[in-house]
Amino acid sequence: MTSLIDYRTFHNGDVPALVSLWKRAGLGPGAAVEVSCDSFDLAVLAQIYFDPQGLIVASHQGQLVGFAHAGFGANEDGTGLEHAVGVISMVVVDPNYRRQGIGRGLIERARAYVEGRGASECHAGESPGRNPFYLGLYGSADSVGFLDSDVSARPFLNRVGYVPRESYRIYRLELVQGKTPFEPRAVKLKKQIKFGILDRPPESSWWWMCRLGRYESLSFTVISAADGQTLAQMTCWVMDQHSMTQRRRLVGLGDLWVIPAARRQGLARILLCEVFRRLAEDGVTDVEVVVPSLNVAGQKLFESLGFQVRDTGTSYLRPNGEAGEGIDENRVSSSVTVELGQTVLRSVQQSQ
């Protein structure tokens, strides 16, 4: 049947068929399925760097049966795209057409697209800093590659020559008003600090505005009562599409940092507990955060606050040589530092 498959790039009229395929593809519990053409457009097609040539579709007798979407992540300072590293953001094939070579044909064309625009590396699965399109539709509070709960992803990627590169854990905490975690050190510091709320981080980069700027968000801060200096900050954003799918009101956590001079005072925990209290009062039922699998300190922090692992995800790399390179611990750490701006979870490690 594969000889009858037609591959081409995206047309504007493909949107309803893409949304329909997304809903029936069975991508697991980490994929939002209550998706409309408008919400798909908001997360994917409306990005100012969207290139129709990077969205390749497969059709059989006029029916769209698969697609692969490739693009590029952010440069180091978040002011533009980094074309040296390409990412295959998504590969989706209709369940009735799998194991017929369609996925391979799509991912090979997606790889050719990024290499044709200068990429010397090709990743599969969006991850922090390399997530141009599907944040809000797939994954969690941040992008985590392909989810383990998306059971067909790993075997497929292994078959087509991609090896695991970076691994992440998705943590979730259920919020119950009046029973959220409490940090005792907040009592001691209550006269020295105060809390503030911003509509977005004041240092928001172009990349942040492209990715999270289109969703409802708030940035919570800990401020010194003495001089007004911001000591710690964290951003929350409303995961609307996941909320509708799971029938829960979900908020994602990210961009947590503490200034060096204020670490080791428990400010990260104090800020988190205050945020949980306020979100619970506002009717939020659950919060999620993404922690790299190698960040043991970050895992311990969130687990101590009652978070539990909901899912795990992995991003992959197509090796340039014949043998796979496996997971590189240094690469995992550096990619997290870039995405989290002011070392979100590294600051947490030193401020518990």
Long-range contacts (C-beta under 8 A, 24 or more apart in sequence): 1-60, 1-97, 1-100, 2-100, 2-101, 2-102, 2-105, 4-60, 4-61, 5-58, 5-59, 5-60, 5-65, 5-100, 5-102, 5-105, 6-58, 6-59, 6-60, 7-56, 7-57, 7-58, 7-105, 7-106, 7-109, 8-56, 8-57, 8-59, 9-52, 9-53, 9-54, 9-55, 9-56, 9-57, 10-52, 10-53, 10-55, 10-56, 10-57, 11-52, 14-57, 14-64, 15-40, 15-41, 15-45, 17-63, 17-64, 18-57, 18-64, 18-67, 21-64, 21-65, 21-66, 21-67, 21-92, 21-94, 22-92, 22-137, 24-94, 24-95, 25-92, 25-93, 25-94, 25-95, 26-95, 26-152, 27-92, 27-138, 27-147, 27-150, 28-147, 28-149, 28-150, 28-151, 29-149, 29-246, 29-311, 30-138, 30-139, 30-140, 30-144, 30-147, 30-149, 30-150, 30-170, 30-311, 30-313, 31-137, 31-138, 31-147, 31-150, 31-245, 32-136, 32-137, 32-138, 32-241, 32-242, 32-244, 32-245, 33-245, 34-241, 34-244, 34-245, 35-137, 35-241, 39-137, 39-240, 39-241, 40-137, 42-136, 42-214, 43-133, 43-134, 43-135, 43-136, 43-137, 43-214, 43-241, 44-69, 44-133, 44-134, 44-137, 46-214, 47-132, 47-133, 47-210, 48-210, 49-81, 49-132, 49-210, 50-133, 53-113, 54-110, 54-113, 54-114, 56-106, 56-109, 56-110, 56-113, 58-93, 58-102, 58-105, 58-106, 60-97, 65-93, 65-94, 65-96, 65-97, 65-102, 66-91, 66-92, 66-93, 66-94, 66-97, 66-102, 66-103, 66-106, 67-91, 67-92, 67-106, 68-92, 68-103, 68-106, 68-107, 68-109, 68-110, 69-110, 69-133, 69-134, 70-110, 70-111, 70-113, 70-114, 71-114, 71-132, 71-133, 72-114, 72-117, 72-119, 72-130, 72-132, 73-129, 73-130, 73-131, 73-132, 74-129, 74-130, 74-205, 74-207, 74-338, 76-338, 77-205, 78-205, 78-206, 78-207, 78-208, 78-341, 79-205, 79-206, 79-207, 80-206, 81-132, 83-117, 83-118, 83-119, 84-118, 84-119, 84-120, 84-121, 85-119, 85-120, 85-121, 85-123, 85-130, 86-111, 86-113, 86-114, 86-115, 86-117, 86-119, 86-121, 86-122, 86-123, 87-114, 87-122, 87-123, 87-124, 87-125, 87-126, 87-127, 87-130, 87-131, 87-132, 88-114, 88-122, 88-123, 88-124, 88-125, 89-125, 89-126, 89-131, 89-132, 89-133, 89-134, 90-126, 90-133, 90-134, 90-138, 91-124, 91-156, 98-152, 103-156, 103-160, 104-159, 104-160, 107-160, 108-160, 111-318, 120-320, 121-317, 121-318, 121-320, 122-317, 122-318, 123-165, 123-315, 123-316, 123-317, 123-318, 124-157, 124-162, 124-315, 124-316, 124-317, 124-318, 125-153, 125-157, 125-313, 125-314, 125-315, 125-316, 126-315, 127-166, 127-168, 127-315, 127-335, 128-290, 128-335, 128-336, 128-338, 128-339, 128-340, 129-207, 129-335, 129-338, 129-339, 130-315, 130-335, 131-211, 132-210, 135-211, 135-212, 136-215, 136-239, 136-240, 136-241, 136-242, 137-241, 139-170, 139-290, 139-313, 140-170, 140-239, 140-242, 140-252, 140-288, 140-289, 140-290, 140-310, 140-311, 141-170, 141-237, 141-239, 141-252, 141-253, 141-254, 141-288, 141-289, 141-290, 142-168, 142-252, 142-254, 142-290, 142-339, 143-290, 144-168, 144-170, 144-290, 144-311, 144-312, 144-313, 144-314, 144-315, 145-313, 145-314, 145-315, 145-316, 146-313, 146-314, 146-315, 146-316, 147-311, 147-312, 147-313, 148-311, 148-312, 148-313, 148-314, 149-311, 154-314, 157-316, 161-318, 161-319, 162-316, 162-317, 162-318, 163-316, 163-317, 163-318, 163-319, 163-324, 163-325, 163-326, 164-314, 164-315, 164-316, 164-326, 164-327, 165-314, 165-315, 165-316, 165-317, 165-325, 165-326, 165-327, 165-328, 165-331, 166-292, 166-314, 166-315, 166-327, 166-331, 166-332, 166-335, 167-292, 167-293, 167-294, 167-312, 167-313, 167-314, 167-315, 167-327, 167-332, 168-290, 168-291, 168-292, 168-293, 168-312, 168-313, 168-314, 169-290, 169-291, 169-292, 169-293, 169-299, 169-309, 169-311, 169-312, 170-288, 170-289, 170-290, 170-309, 170-310, 170-311, 170-312, 170-313, 171-288, 171-289, 171-290, 171-291, 171-299, 171-302, 171-303, 171-307, 171-308, 171-309, 171-310, 172-286, 172-287, 172-288, 172-307, 172-308, 172-310, 173-276, 173-286, 173-287, 173-288, 173-302, 173-305, 173-306, 173-307, 173-308, 174-285, 174-286, 175-276, 175-279, 175-280, 175-284, 175-285, 175-286, 175-287, 176-280, 177-280, 177-281, 178-280, 180-273, 180-276, 180-277, 180-280, 181-272, 181-273, 181-276, 181-305, 181-306, 182-273, 183-266, 183-269, 183-270, 183-272, 183-273, 185-265, 185-266, 185-269, 185-270, 186-266, 186-270, 186-273, 186-274, 189-265, 189-266, 189-267, 189-270, 191-225, 192-224, 192-225, 192-226, 193-222, 193-223, 193-224, 193-225, 193-231, 193-267, 193-270, 194-222, 194-223, 194-225, 195-220, 195-221, 195-222, 195-223, 195-271, 195-274, 196-220, 196-221, 196-223, 196-230, 197-221, 200-235, 201-233, 201-235, 201-255, 201-341, 203-341, 205-341, 212-237, 212-254, 215-239, 215-240, 216-240, 219-255, 220-271, 220-274, 220-275, 220-278, 221-271, 222-262, 222-267, 222-270, 222-271, 229-259, 230-259, 231-258, 231-259, 231-262, 231-267, 232-256, 232-257, 232-258, 232-259, 232-262, 232-267, 232-268, 232-270, 232-271, 232-347, 232-351, 233-257, 233-271, 234-271, 234-272, 234-275, 236-275, 236-279, 236-287, 239-288, 248-285, 248-286, 249-283, 249-284, 249-285, 249-286, 250-284, 250-285, 250-286, 250-287, 250-288, 251-279, 251-284, 251-286, 251-287, 251-288, 252-287, 252-288, 252-289, 253-287, 253-288, 253-289, 254-289, 254-290, 254-340, 254-344, 255-340, 255-341, 255-342, 255-344, 256-340, 256-344, 256-345, 256-347, 256-348, 257-340, 257-341, 257-342, 257-343, 257-344, 257-347, 258-347, 258-348, 258-350, 258-351, 262-351, 263-347, 263-350, 263-351, 264-350, 264-351, 265-351, 266-351, 266-352, 267-351, 268-301, 268-347, 268-348, 268-351, 268-352, 269-301, 269-305, 269-351, 269-352, 272-305, 273-305, 276-305, 291-345, 292-332, 292-333, 292-336, 292-345, 293-332, 294-329, 294-332, 294-333, 295-333, 295-336, 295-345, 295-349, 297-345, 297-348, 297-349, 297-352, 298-345, 298-348, 298-349, 300-352, 301-348, 301-349, 301-352
